[in-house]
Amino acid sequence: MSHFTGRKKEAAPLEEAFQELLKAYRLEGKFREKSLIHDWSSLVGKTIGDRTQSVFIRDKKLFVKITSGPVKREIQMNKSKILRLIEERYGVDVIEDLVCL
């Protein structure tokens, strides 16, 4: 078990160094945007993820192209909940709105 604790201690300074590097080059926002796009399916679950054709961000708006009418309505009904989840996970300044296409 001690083998795993040693690895965890190493990861924290690396993560901190990476975050500092992103800040230094002003890439933090772009990195969080790319992370959000990449994580969309795991963020909203398999059902929505499977019915998502594309995800992109433009002008702090998250655009999500959904292939199912009922799923699109479900997202629109839970928009504030999804935005809150995004805010908690990626920060307040990454996304301001969610648009279903």
MODELLER restraints for C-alpha pairs under 7 A, 6 or more apart:
rsr = mdl.restraints
at = mdl.atoms
rsr.add(forms.Gaussian(group=physical.xy_distance, feature=features.Distance(at['CA:22:A'], at['CA:28:A']), mean=4.88, stdev=0.5))
rsr.add(forms.Gaussian(group=physical.xy_distance, feature=features.Distance(at['CA:29:A'], at['CA:94:A']), mean=6.38, stdev=0.5))
rsr.add(forms.Gaussian(group=physical.xy_distance, feature=features.Distance(at['CA:32:A'], at['CA:90:A']), mean=6.06, stdev=0.5))
rsr.add(forms.Gaussian(group=physical.xy_distance, feature=features.Distance(at['CA:32:A'], at['CA:94:A']), mean=6.97, stdev=0.5))
rsr.add(forms.Gaussian(group=physical.xy_distance, feature=features.Distance(at['CA:33:A'], at['CA:94:A']), mean=6.49, stdev=0.5))
rsr.add(forms.Gaussian(group=physical.xy_distance, feature=features.Distance(at['CA:37:A'], at['CA:55:A']), mean=6.06, stdev=0.5))
rsr.add(forms.Gaussian(group=physical.xy_distance, feature=features.Distance(at['CA:37:A'], at['CA:56:A']), mean=6.52, stdev=0.5))
rsr.add(forms.Gaussian(group=physical.xy_distance, feature=features.Distance(at['CA:40:A'], at['CA:49:A']), mean=6.99, stdev=0.5))
rsr.add(forms.Gaussian(group=physical.xy_distance, feature=features.Distance(at['CA:41:A'], at['CA:48:A']), mean=6.95, stdev=0.5))
rsr.add(forms.Gaussian(group=physical.xy_distance, feature=features.Distance(at['CA:41:A'], at['CA:49:A']), mean=4.14, stdev=0.5))
rsr.add(forms.Gaussian(group=physical.xy_distance, feature=features.Distance(at['CA:48:A'], at['CA:71:A']), mean=6.46, stdev=0.5))
rsr.add(forms.Gaussian(group=physical.xy_distance, feature=features.Distance(at['CA:51:A'], at['CA:66:A']), mean=5.65, stdev=0.5))
rsr.add(forms.Gaussian(group=physical.xy_distance, feature=features.Distance(at['CA:51:A'], at['CA:67:A']), mean=5.29, stdev=0.5))
rsr.add(forms.Gaussian(group=physical.xy_distance, feature=features.Distance(at['CA:51:A'], at['CA:68:A']), mean=6.23, stdev=0.5))
rsr.add(forms.Gaussian(group=physical.xy_distance, feature=features.Distance(at['CA:52:A'], at['CA:64:A']), mean=6.88, stdev=0.5))
rsr.add(forms.Gaussian(group=physical.xy_distance, feature=features.Distance(at['CA:52:A'], at['CA:65:A']), mean=5.81, stdev=0.5))
rsr.add(forms.Gaussian(group=physical.xy_distance, feature=features.Distance(at['CA:52:A'], at['CA:66:A']), mean=4.56, stdev=0.5))
rsr.add(forms.Gaussian(group=physical.xy_distance, feature=features.Distance(at['CA:52:A'], at['CA:67:A']), mean=6.19, stdev=0.5))
rsr.add(forms.Gaussian(group=physical.xy_distance, feature=features.Distance(at['CA:53:A'], at['CA:65:A']), mean=5.32, stdev=0.5))
rsr.add(forms.Gaussian(group=physical.xy_distance, feature=features.Distance(at['CA:53:A'], at['CA:66:A']), mean=5.71, stdev=0.5))
rsr.add(forms.Gaussian(group=physical.xy_distance, feature=features.Distance(at['CA:53:A'], at['CA:67:A']), mean=6.37, stdev=0.5))
rsr.add(forms.Gaussian(group=physical.xy_distance, feature=features.Distance(at['CA:54:A'], at['CA:64:A']), mean=5.90, stdev=0.5))
rsr.add(forms.Gaussian(group=physical.xy_distance, feature=features.Distance(at['CA:54:A'], at['CA:65:A']), mean=5.13, stdev=0.5))
rsr.add(forms.Gaussian(group=physical.xy_distance, feature=features.Distance(at['CA:55:A'], at['CA:63:A']), mean=5.69, stdev=0.5))
rsr.add(forms.Gaussian(group=physical.xy_distance, feature=features.Distance(at['CA:55:A'], at['CA:64:A']), mean=4.62, stdev=0.5))
rsr.add(forms.Gaussian(group=physical.xy_distance, feature=features.Distance(at['CA:55:A'], at['CA:65:A']), mean=6.42, stdev=0.5))
rsr.add(forms.Gaussian(group=physical.xy_distance, feature=features.Distance(at['CA:56:A'], at['CA:62:A']), mean=5.95, stdev=0.5))
rsr.add(forms.Gaussian(group=physical.xy_distance, feature=features.Distance(at['CA:56:A'], at['CA:63:A']), mean=5.32, stdev=0.5))
rsr.add(forms.Gaussian(group=physical.xy_distance, feature=features.Distance(at['CA:56:A'], at['CA:64:A']), mean=6.74, stdev=0.5))
rsr.add(forms.Gaussian(group=physical.xy_distance, feature=features.Distance(at['CA:57:A'], at['CA:63:A']), mean=5.92, stdev=0.5))
rsr.add(forms.Gaussian(group=physical.xy_distance, feature=features.Distance(at['CA:60:A'], at['CA:94:A']), mean=6.21, stdev=0.5))
rsr.add(forms.Gaussian(group=physical.xy_distance, feature=features.Distance(at['CA:60:A'], at['CA:95:A']), mean=4.65, stdev=0.5))
rsr.add(forms.Gaussian(group=physical.xy_distance, feature=features.Distance(at['CA:60:A'], at['CA:96:A']), mean=5.50, stdev=0.5))
rsr.add(forms.Gaussian(group=physical.xy_distance, feature=features.Distance(at['CA:60:A'], at['CA:97:A']), mean=6.93, stdev=0.5))
rsr.add(forms.Gaussian(group=physical.xy_distance, feature=features.Distance(at['CA:61:A'], at['CA:95:A']), mean=5.61, stdev=0.5))
rsr.add(forms.Gaussian(group=physical.xy_distance, feature=features.Distance(at['CA:61:A'], at['CA:96:A']), mean=5.79, stdev=0.5))
rsr.add(forms.Gaussian(group=physical.xy_distance, feature=features.Distance(at['CA:61:A'], at['CA:97:A']), mean=4.78, stdev=0.5))
rsr.add(forms.Gaussian(group=physical.xy_distance, feature=features.Distance(at['CA:61:A'], at['CA:98:A']), mean=5.75, stdev=0.5))
rsr.add(forms.Gaussian(group=physical.xy_distance, feature=features.Distance(at['CA:61:A'], at['CA:99:A']), mean=6.98, stdev=0.5))
rsr.add(forms.Gaussian(group=physical.xy_distance, feature=features.Distance(at['CA:62:A'], at['CA:95:A']), mean=6.46, stdev=0.5))
rsr.add(forms.Gaussian(group=physical.xy_distance, feature=features.Distance(at['CA:62:A'], at['CA:97:A']), mean=6.20, stdev=0.5))
rsr.add(forms.Gaussian(group=physical.xy_distance, feature=features.Distance(at['CA:62:A'], at['CA:98:A']), mean=4.79, stdev=0.5))
rsr.add(forms.Gaussian(group=physical.xy_distance, feature=features.Distance(at['CA:62:A'], at['CA:99:A']), mean=6.07, stdev=0.5))
rsr.add(forms.Gaussian(group=physical.xy_distance, feature=features.Distance(at['CA:63:A'], at['CA:98:A']), mean=6.07, stdev=0.5))
rsr.add(forms.Gaussian(group=physical.xy_distance, feature=features.Distance(at['CA:63:A'], at['CA:99:A']), mean=4.80, stdev=0.5))
rsr.add(forms.Gaussian(group=physical.xy_distance, feature=features.Distance(at['CA:63:A'], at['CA:100:A']), mean=5.96, stdev=0.5))
rsr.add(forms.Gaussian(group=physical.xy_distance, feature=features.Distance(at['CA:63:A'], at['CA:101:A']), mean=6.88, stdev=0.5))
rsr.add(forms.Gaussian(group=physical.xy_distance, feature=features.Distance(at['CA:64:A'], at['CA:99:A']), mean=6.22, stdev=0.5))
rsr.add(forms.Gaussian(group=physical.xy_distance, feature=features.Distance(at['CA:64:A'], at['CA:100:A']), mean=4.98, stdev=0.5))
rsr.add(forms.Gaussian(group=physical.xy_distance, feature=features.Distance(at['CA:64:A'], at['CA:101:A']), mean=5.89, stdev=0.5))
rsr.add(forms.Gaussian(group=physical.xy_distance, feature=features.Distance(at['CA:65:A'], at['CA:100:A']), mean=5.85, stdev=0.5))
rsr.add(forms.Gaussian(group=physical.xy_distance, feature=features.Distance(at['CA:65:A'], at['CA:101:A']), mean=4.48, stdev=0.5))
rsr.add(forms.Gaussian(group=physical.xy_distance, feature=features.Distance(at['CA:66:A'], at['CA:72:A']), mean=5.97, stdev=0.5))
rsr.add(forms.Gaussian(group=physical.xy_distance, feature=features.Distance(at['CA:66:A'], at['CA:100:A']), mean=6.79, stdev=0.5))
rsr.add(forms.Gaussian(group=physical.xy_distance, feature=features.Distance(at['CA:66:A'], at['CA:101:A']), mean=6.27, stdev=0.5))
rsr.add(forms.Gaussian(group=physical.xy_distance, feature=features.Distance(at['CA:72:A'], at['CA:100:A']), mean=6.57, stdev=0.5))
rsr.add(forms.Gaussian(group=physical.xy_distance, feature=features.Distance(at['CA:79:A'], at['CA:98:A']), mean=6.87, stdev=0.5))
